[in-house]
Amino acid sequence: MSTTTGPASPTRPTLMSFWHDLPREGKLLLSVVVFEFIGTGLVLPFHVVYLHEVRGFALSDVGLLLGLPPLVGLFVVGPGGSATDRLGARRILMGALALQVVSNTLLAFSSAEWLAASALLLSGVAFGVSWPGFQTLIATVVPTQLRQRYFGVNFTLLNLGIGIGGIVGGVLVDVDRLVTFQAIYLGDAASYFPALLLMLVPLRHVAGRPVHEGGVAPTPLSYREVARRPAVASLMVLSFVSSYVGYSQLNAGMPAYARAVGEVSTEGLGLAFAANTLVIVVLQLIVLQRIEGRRRTRIIAVMSVVWAFSWVLLGATGLVSGTWGATLLIAGCASVFAFGETLLQPTIPALVNELAPDHLRGRYNALSSGSFQLAAVIAPPIAGLLVGHGLGSVYIGSLVVGCLLCGVLAVARLEPQLTPEVNGLRQPELVPAS
């Protein structure tokens, strides 16, 4: 009897196998996600209501105030990435969590606009440095083969927390009672304590920075030099375009179009965002199993088509303005978009962190975060300009074309620059055959 070797049929990993294989540190990080984002969900839908209707700030001033966090985050993300490489992700995250506690506590008692501006400025600094810090810490404690699933599970728990928080916040707040809004902002501040305690005690041994052989660190590179490394520029362009046609529109352009063109009620918008969260929570773990071992660039291309269809549904609300049909279409748009999110969220973070060498991981994640945040700053005014001037069809058309451009960038531009392993293809195992 002779033996030969041949490729085994790949088995799709289960959630139980993922949890079994996940290191203790990764399990601890996941254990606080829901609680932290319940706090986020408590306040996320109510910033405008709180600052305008409860605190009495002019609506135009509220718009400027709420534009502070992404703008400040964009400015600090670069220094944050460098500091992560130099000081370690854990220290950076501890600082960011502490800033969030202070920010939300201050916001709860912001009776003057300068106090609210100070609180939101601190929140922007925390947000700007936390993304590269968090992604780097995950890459430090989670093995390469588990990262894609980790990012997907983390995204599911994040949305579950936001959904729970949104429901609880909606029940608690009353525009005639200031104390109810103070309670949710203090609740958001408290939600960061478990993660902070985690960094201080169980994960105190995890620095989140590379250990260099012989104690000699490689020469640090500038962001320009990092951007010139293989595949980095293409991935950053893809991150920017996907953010512009994706989350930036979901959070700003989609509600504006739905209200101005589709004449969808605020209750209808609430239904749409609830449907978005529900689809993510239900589908993400199923999608994770289906995409494991497949080319990440092809997954992004599928996501691009899905998102293009979601924006077509948004455009169709204008054909049945002010009816239940428009409400159903906006809920369909948000639900289809959510399916695309389940394809995107596990893939781009995994690509970034598998491209990055240990000593540059913070900078790689900072570039990815900066690309995302730049789109978040640019997209809302463009969406407002097009929708506000009656150019809704141009707005929808530009989003559909932008989504399809994402797919082209992923397959035609980025894919040839990646090794099969970085692109998510698993090497087939060799098994004996008789």
N, C-alpha and C positions, 0 to 999 in steps of 0.2 A: 504494500500500500504506500503510495507516495502522497506527499502533501504539497499543495500549491497555495498561493496567496491570492486573494482577490478582494475587491472592495465590498465591504459590508453595507447593507442598506442602512442609511442613517436613521436612527430613532429620534423622534422629537422629544426633547426633555420636558418633563412635567414640572408643575409648580413645586411639588414635594421634593423632587430631586434638586431643584434650584435651591430651595431652603436648606436642604441637607448639605449641599456643597458650599453654601455661602459661609465665609468666615464669621466668627463671633462678632467682629467689629462691624461687618456689613449688616448683620441682623440687628445690632444695637442702633445703627443709623436709621434703618427702616422703622424701628419701633416707635420713633417720636414724630414721624412725618404727619400722620393723621392729626395728632393733637396740635402740632404747630400750625397746620393749615386750616384747622377749625377756626383758629384765631383770625387768619387771613379772611376766611369766608364771612366771619362776623361783620367785618367793616367794609369789605370790597364793594358791595352794591350801594353803600350809603355815604361815600365821601362827599358827593355833591349835595345830597340832602342835608347832611350835617353842617357843612360849611356855609351853604346858602340859606336854607330854610330855618335851621336851628340857631346858627351863630350870626346870621344876618349879613354875611359878606356879599358884595355885589357878584352877580353871576360871572361877569367878565373877569373879576379878580380871582374867583374860584378856578376858572380855566387856567389862569396863569399859575396859580398855586399848585394845581395838580400836574402841571407840566414840569414842575421843578424836579421831582424824583428821577424820571427818565433822563432828563438833561444832565443833571449832576452825576447820575450813574454812568453816563457816557464819558464824562470827563475823568472819572476816577478809575474806570475799569483797567486802563493801561497801567498806571501805578499799582493798582491792586494785583494785577497778574505778576508784575515784577516782584512785589513784596511777598506774594505767595511762594515764588521760587526761592526767595532769599530767606524768609522767616519760617516758612511752613504753613500749610493750609489750615491746621488746627488753630494756630494763633490768630490768623486773619478771621476765621469764622467766629471765634470767641468775641473778637472786637465787633464784628458785624451784628451778632446776636445782641450784644450789650447795647449797641446803638439803636436797634429796633425796640428794645424795652424802653429806653429813654424817649425815643421818638413818639411812640404811641401814648406813653404816659403824658408827655408834654402836649400832644394833640388833644387829649381828653380835656385839658384845661385851657385850651387856646381861645381866650375871649377876644384877642386882638389878632389882626392879620399877620403882624410881624412874628407872633408866637407860632402861628400855624406854619408860616414860611420856614421858621427855624426847625420845627419838627419835621416837615417834609424834606428839607435839605438833608437832615441827618438820615432820614429814611432812604434818600437817594444814594448817599455815600454807602450805607449798609448794603443796598441792593447791588450797587456797582461792583463791590469787592466780593460779595458772597457767591456770585455765580462761578467765577474762576476758582475760588477757594473750595466750594462744595464739589465741583466736578473733579478737581485735583485730589481731594480727600478720598472720594469714591475710587478713583483710579489707583490710589495708594493701597487701599484695603481690599478691593474686589479684584479677583483674577480676571485676566483678559477674556476668557471664554464665558464669564458670567456677566460681563458689564452690560451687554445689550439687554439682557433680561432684567438686570437690576434697574436700569434707567426706565424700562417699561413698567415694572412693578412700582417703582417710586412715583411715576406719573399717575398711576391708578390711585395710589394712596393719597397723593396730593389732591386730586380732584374729589375723592371721597370726602376728605377733610373740608375742602371749600364748600362742597354741597351741603354738608351737615351744618357748617357755620352759617351759610346763607339762610338756611331754614330757621335756625335758632335766632339769628339776628332779626329776621323778618318778624318773628313772633314777639321779640323783646322791645324793639324800638317804637317810640311814640314821639312824633315831631313836637308835641306840646310838652314833653318832659325831657329836659336836658339831661337828667341823670341817667336815662336809658341809653343815650349815646355815649356818655362818659363810661358807662358800664361795659359797652362792647369794645371801646378802645382800650380800656384797662384789661379786659379779657384778652385782647390781641397781644398786649404787652406781656401778660402772664404766660401766653402760649409758647413763648421763646425760652422759658426757664428750663423745661426738661432737656432741650437740646444743649443749652449752656451747661447744665449739670453733667450731661453726657461727655462733653468735651473736657470738663474739669476733672472728672473722676475716672469712669471706666475707660475712656479713650485718651487719657493723659500721656500714654506711651506712644501714641501715633502722631508723629511730627507732621506728616504730609509733605515732606521734602526729601529729595534723594539723598542717599548715603553714598559718598564718593569713595572709590577705592583709593587707599593711600592717603585719604583726607584731603586730596587735591581736587577742587571743583573745576569743571571745564570753564573755559572763558565764556562769560555771559554774552548773549547775542542781543542786539537791538531788535525792536519790533520790525523794522524794515528788513533786517537780515532773516528774521523768522519767516516773514511773509514771502521771501524768495525761496524758501525750502520747498522740496517737491510736494505738489498737490495742495499746499497751504492756501495760496491765493485763490485757486479754483473753489476750494471748500468755503472760504470766506465770502466769495461772491454768491455762492449757492445759499449760504446762511442768510445773507442780506436779502436776496430776492425772495426766499421762502418766508422770511419774516415780513417783508413788505406786503406780499399777496396773501399772507396767512394771519398770524395773530394780530398784527397791527390793524388789519381790516376788521377782524372779528370784534375787537374791543372798541373801535371808533367808527370806521366806515359803515359796517353792517348796521349798527343801530341808527346811524344818521340816515342812511338810505331807506331803511324800513319805516322810519317815522315820516320822512319828507316825501317819499315816493310811494311806498306801499301803504302809508297811513295805518300802520300797525300800532295797536295800543301798547301802553307800558306793560300791561298784564301779558300781552302777547310776547313782548320781548323777554319778560321774565320766564315765560314758558319755554322760549327758544333756548335760553341759557341753561335752564334746568334739563332740557332734553340733551344738550351738548354734554353736560356732566354725566348724565345717566348712561349715555352711549359709551363714553370713555370707560366708566367703571365696569360696565358689562362686557365690553369687547376687548379691552386691552390685553388681558391675560390669554384670551383665545388667539388674538393676533400674534402675540409673542411666540407662541408655539408654531404658528404657521410660517413665520418669517425666519425662524432660526435656521442658520446654515445657507441662507440665500444672499445673493449680492445686494448689498445695502443701496447701491446706486439704482438698481432696478426697483427696489421698494420705494425709493424717493420718487422715481418716475411714475409709479402707480399712484402714489399720494398726489402727485401733481394733477393727474387726470381727475381724481376724486375731488380735489379742491376746485378745479375748474367747473365741475358739475354743480358743486355747492353754490358757486357764485351765479351760475345760470338760474338756479332756483331763486336766489335773491332777486335777480333781475325780473323774474316772472311775477314777483309781488306787485310790480307796477301795472300789470295787466288786469289785476283784480283788486285795485286799491280799496282799502277801507272795508274789506269783507273778511269773513272767516277763512276764505280761500287764501288771502294774504297771510293771515296768522299761521295757517297750516304750512304754507310755503316757507315762511321764515323759520318755523320749527324744523322743517325738513332740511333747510339750508344749514342750520346749526348742527343737526344730527349727522348729515353727510360730512360736514367739515370735521366733526369729532372723529369719525372713522379715519379720515386722513391724518388726524393728530396721532392716533394710535400707531400709524405707520412711521411717522416722522420722529416722534420723541425717543424711541429706542435707538434710532439709527445715527443721526448726526452727532450726538454726544459720544457714541461709541467710536465713530470715525475719527473725531477730533483726538480722543485720548489714545487711540491705537496708532495714530500718526506721530503723536508727541513723544519725544524722549523724556526721561524722568526729569532732567534738569531744566527743561523748557515747558513743562506741562502747564504751569500757571500762565505763561505767556500765550500758549496755544489756546487755552480756554478763555483768556481775556480777549483775544482777537475774535473768537467765535461770539462771545458775549457782546463785544463792541459792535460787530456787524448786525446782530439782532437788535440792539438798542438804537443804533443809527436809523434803522428802518422804522422803529417805533416813534422816533422823533419826527421823521419826514412824512410818514404816511398820513397821519390825521389831518394836517392842513391841506394836503393835496386832495384827500377825500372830501373834506369840507368845501373846498373850492369848486370841485366838479359837481357835487350834489347840490350845493347851494346856488349854482348858476344854471341849473336845469340840464346839466350834461350827464344825466344818470346812465344813459346808454354808453357813453364814452367811458364812464367809470367802470361799469360792469365789463365792457369789452377789454379794457386795459388789464383787469384782474384775470380774466380768462387767458389772455395772451401771456401774461406774466407767469401764471401757473404752468402753462405748457412750456415756457422758457425754462422753468425749473427742471422739468424732465429732460430737456435737451442738454442743459448744463450738466446734470448728473450723469447721463449716459455717454454723451459725446465728448465732454470736456474732462470731467473728473475721473470717470471710470478707467480710462487708459493710464492715468497717473498713479493708480493704486495697485498694490500687490493683491492677489486673491485673498490672502489671509486678512489683511486690513479691511478689505471689502466684505468680509463676513463669511467667506466660503470656508467650510471646515474641511480639513484634510481627511479623506476616507481612511478608516481604520483597516488594517490588514488582519484577516482572520484565517486560520488554517482551514483548508478544505480537503476532503478525501477523494 
